């Protein structure tokens, strides 16, 4: 009898439907609110997290700073370096079902080059034509050699979106973005979250182990960490250096770090409207005095727990493009005062705009205290990142701390804030000598000669001081111990391919 009941129970269990596996959701806390979710328009670091999940590029950056194939499987320069031939991957489908062909890639690149809403024009400045060779081959024709092009195509200028959608929506593409990455767009709630779901037609689906990803916008690093500790997040980017020890001491969490390509710099309005008409904007001696009053090593120790790299240039001191003739200077208050007197000034008022984050506010307050001893009265004004950018775009600022996420090519680190054709040259710095030197460096493809060319570029901007670099970033990520497979890359972005949640 017992045997009969047992057999009957077993039959009932076997007859029950198998329960579906629960969806795997990766919740990421990020500091910065993205701007427009359109590769043609985007200009924020926060937006690049969403793009990395949603929009594949022609090729991607690896931890060793080399490029690996993504939507393209091969690329090669012509003998005269005036044409780049790109071989595309077969079997790639965009989120709306559009097959990726050479014509689809050509349409995207032409949009980046020519659309009124595009902020990628400067990155493709040297491209004169885009030719479809066959269904899987595209050739980019250049007016002159332009070495930074490869790095540009590993980022937003190389992302492939749906032509049907951007031709229909134009500048409103960001409202319904359709790309080619592992996740497709679901919703965005401003100042709160961006939600994406796994795209089943992804060409590399075998490496995607997460069903859904939610990016949560949490500007305060302490609040991000509290959410991670409480289990409301699975990982976060840009951990405050002061919280690194807490993460190391928590068995439920892991700290992952990597040297970064990014940097923080004080950007100065030198020629954009009435706010530039100040001694600080007009006279480079005043800016030199300001820099001389700053101790970068103290900033690193006090605000950054000694984890970052004090620097006066946009390239890491270990980079072959770092100008070793211009080492990082120490603080010299006497020189700062002498420079102000030379400019005919005793005290100078400066308004310093910063992002509303604990780190930027603390760095600004240290600078405020240091420069006061040399004759500067600094007023710190903090605001949300997108609002700050909008104000700077209008020229409504005097100086601001810029945080650049960094690129593998030195040109994009230098040009982003001070090249005349950069859409993020908010201060409208325009030096013919700088532009000529930058042009020579961009056209040089030999690594040794490129390094020599960028020496001249660095000498000019460190003399004129339209920006004053402060330090290079070390990327700090905190993860739940349940998360595995995360590989950090020096650009600070999160590649979800390969990641799993237990």
Phi, psi and omega in degrees: 000315179299319181298323181293316180296317180299315179297321180294320178296319179298320179297321179295318179297316180295331182282343181290145177294145178288128182293140178291145177294138178297147180295141178266116184243125177258119182252117185246127175266124179235157186282315195257136172289125177296158170270232184284132179277066179216119181303334179287332187251333189303143180219010183246154175295321179302322179293330183291337174295314178296317181298322182297327177277331191257329190231106174293156177252174176298318172213161187237159180276140177255166179304330180272010178073009170274169179257140176242149181299144171229268176281339173256146178258342180201156176205150182206147177271150171288169183300327181264008179060026179249010175210137179242118180260129187240126176261125187267153179287141175277154172077020177268132179238135177281168187296339177264011178091357180290126175289140177281119177237174176299325179293322176297316179295317178301316181299320178295313182295324177294323176297315179298326181284324196234340186296141180304327184275356188282132172259011181263000186301319180296326181290335180248026187302327186272354183279125180255338180201151175234118187248138172270112180279312173203188187299337183239013184225131177236141176240128176259122181260134185245150176286333178200161177304138182217089187300326182291355185300320181300317179293322179298321182281355172268006181227214190299326180291347178252009179278141184248118180247176182281117177300325180300322182282314182286336174287328179282319187262338181058235183292348179265014179307327184298341180284335180218060186295133179229115186234216190219016185268188183291340181232144178251151185294136175246304181200160172224130173245110186306140179065012182225297187202157168233129184244135176225154177237155181300135177267113186294340181268014183296139185294335182242043188298334181297343180258006180253112185247011182240134183277330184211147176232136179237118175266120179255127179272109182227095186299327185276120183297325179295318179294321177301315182293319178300319178296322177294315180297328181276358180083011178274346174230157177256336175199163177216153175254160177058053172298139176296133179307326181292345180260000183300319181296324178298318181292317179300327183271003182251114183296342181277352186235164174228144174254128177237128182232157173203142174301141185253156172278346187282168179208163171248139180214153171274114176267139188238134177282103183260343186202022184247085174081193187296330182290347176275346184277064179223163175303325181293321180281326188272329193242114182291341175295324179293319178293324177295323177296319179299314180295320182296337181277354185261138174249102183294325180296321178293318176304315181297318183287318187280313185265339190235015175056024180071013186270344184261185185239105177303137185203151176248008180227170182277344179259145177304147178301340178273354183284145175294347181262005174284132180277101184287351175283350182235071181295163181297121183280153173275178180282139181215086184295323180298318178295320179300315180295321180296322179294321177295317179297321178299327178276001179079029186230151174252311178227148182228132175271136179223130172260123183249115181268133181222160174291151183278064178233150181304319184294310182296322178295318181293317177301316180297320181292325176294316178298319178303315181290319182295312185287339177300326180292340182260353178116017180250135174253099186264127172255123181267127178237117182254149180200171178291144191303311183296320178296320177300315181297319178299319179294317180292324177299327178275356183082015184268061177196160177253315176205155180205152175275117178262136175244109183256132185285342174092153178226162182289335181261136184297330183301316184289337176283326181277313190287336191304322183257345189226357174287143185299329183263009179275133180289347177257016171278071186294330181276356177060033172300134181209102180243119177303321180295317179296314182297320179295316179294320179296319178299319179294321180292321181294327184277353184266125181257342177287125185303317182293317179290328176297316180300318179295321180294320180287341172301316179296317179302313182296321179301320182291312185286332177284343174276312181287327177060050168289338168227153176234095178301146181245313182196158170266147185277145161253122182284129181240116178245139173244133184230149167296146178296346179284344184268131178228165174087005180279127178242113181286149178233146185299347176281354174081004181270161183254114173268117186277340177305129180093345182277147179223156174237123180290000000 
